[in-house]
Amino acid sequence: MGLSGRTILITGATGALGSAAVAACADKGANLALTARSLADLSALADTLALPVERLLLHPADLTVQANVDTLMNAVAARFG
């Protein structure tokens, strides 16, 4: 299944399941919006991917806070439409 041109938001992207999902979706051509609590961990994960910057959004956030969820969704929409 090709995901080229699709945008996928992965929460908990730096965890075991999240990072596996990131790798699978990246390999299939998806644009990736990744979130986790730590920007350092997100950056380390991004360094392992062979993705152009245009296909990747890193957004650290605590998603237990509604304002952070709103900000994340706005950032994804602004970046990928």
C-alpha positions, 0 to 999 in steps of 0.5 A: 500500500502506497502512502505517497502524498498522504499525511500521517500524525503519529503520537508517541512517535519516540516510543517502541510502537510509535517509532516502528509506525514511523519507520513503516510509514516513512518507507511507504512515502507518507508525510509525517507529523510526529509528536512526543514530549521530548524535542531531543528524542524527536530530533534523534528519531528524525536523524534515523530517517532518510526523509526530506524536511518537506515531508517531516514535522516534529512537534513536541507536546504533552497531549494531555493538555487540550491547548497543546492538542489544538496547537499541534493540529494547527501546525499540521494543517499549516504544514501539510494542508 
